[in-house]
Amino acid sequence: MKPTLIILLAAGALAGATLTARTMTHPAQAAPALLSGRTPVIVELFTSEGCSSCPPADALLSRFTKAQPIAGADVIALGEHVDYWDHGGWADRFSSPRFSARQGDYSRAFRKDTVYTPQMIVDGQAQFVGSDEDEARAAIVRAARQPKAHVSLTRAGDTLSVQVDHLPSSAKNDPAEVVLAITESGLSSSVGGGENAGRRLGHSAVVRRLTPLGAVSGGAFTASPPVQLASGWRRENLSAVVFVQERVSRRIVGAAEVGLN
C-alpha cells in the first residue's frame, strides 16, 4: 500500500512536542559511537501498528540498528508510534499524541500540509517514505558527513551524566535544546484489528519516554537526570538516547546513546 496521508486541519493542530536507541554499554562508559569512530545519526520513524504500510519500515529500522551497515554512521533509532491510527480498528499500545504532535512540528518545518505513515526523518533534515531503503541510506550518509556537537552520555547506577559542547557554528543562531529519550527493543504485538489484523508485529527502539532536559546556553550544557523506568519495561532491552535539536530548523546536531542493562 501507499503511505497514508493525513491532512493537517490547522497549523497548530499538532502543536508542541519535543523529542528520542540501540547499543548496550556498561555503566560509566561512553556511548559506543564515540568509541567506534562512527558519527551518531538520529533516525526517527513515525509508524503505527494500525498501518499496513508500516511493517516494512519497522523492519528496515531494525536492520539499520542491529547491523549498522552504513560506513561512518552509527544509526541511533527512535520508533515513534503516532495515535491518529488508533480509531481505525486497532489501538496501538505504544502510541502517544506527543509523537503525532512531534510529527506535526516536522511537517510545518518542512512546509508540508500533511503527515503520513510510515515516515522516516534523518537528523531532522531529510524526510521520506520510511520503507525506502535507498533514500534512507543516502540520507544517513549525508548526515554522517555534517559537523556535529560533542555529546557525552554516561551512566552510573540510575543516574545519567550528560555533557554537550562544541556546537557547530551553524547551530549558534538557532536555539538548541537537549532531549532525553528512553527506548525499548525486542517488543511485539499480536494485532487483533485494523489493517494488520491477524499479524504479529515486531518493533525495535520504541520510544517509551521523551523528556526535554533544557536549553544549550553559551554553547554548552550539563545535566545529571535520573533514570526513571516504568514497571513492565525490560531493562535489558532499554537504552537512553540524548540528542541536541535546533528549535526552529528542527536539525539535530549531536547525539549519544547508552544501554540501561
HELIX and SHEET records of a PDB file:
HELIX    1   1 PRO A   32  SER A   36  1                                   5    
HELIX    2   2 CYS A   54  ALA A   67  1                                  14    
HELIX    3   3 PRO A   97  ALA A  109  1                                  13    
HELIX    4   4 GLU A  133  ALA A  144  1                                  12    
HELIX    5   5 SER A  169  ALA A  171  5                                   3    
HELIX    6   6 GLY A  194  ASN A  196  5                                   3    
HELIX    7   7 ARG A  235  ASN A  237  5                                   3    
SHEET    1   A 2 THR A   4  ILE A   7  0                                        
SHEET    2   A 2 THR A 114  THR A 117 -1                                        
SHEET    1   B 4 ALA A  73  HIS A  81  0                                        
SHEET    2   B 4 THR A  39  THR A  47  1                                        
SHEET    3   B 4 GLN A 119  VAL A 122 -1                                        
SHEET    4   B 4 ALA A 126  VAL A 129 -1                                        
SHEET    1   C 3 HIS A 150  ALA A 156  0                                        
SHEET    2   C 3 THR A 159  ASP A 165 -1                                        
SHEET    3   C 3 PHE A 221  ALA A 223 -1                                        
SHEET    1   D 4 VAL A 206  ALA A 215  0                                        
SHEET    2   D 4 ALA A 176  GLU A 184 -1                                        
SHEET    3   D 4 LEU A 238  GLU A 246 -1                                        
SHEET    4   D 4 ILE A 252  GLY A 259 -1                                        
SHEET    1   E 2 LEU A 187  SER A 190  0                                        
SHEET    2   E 2 ARG A 200  HIS A 203 -1                                        
END                                                                             
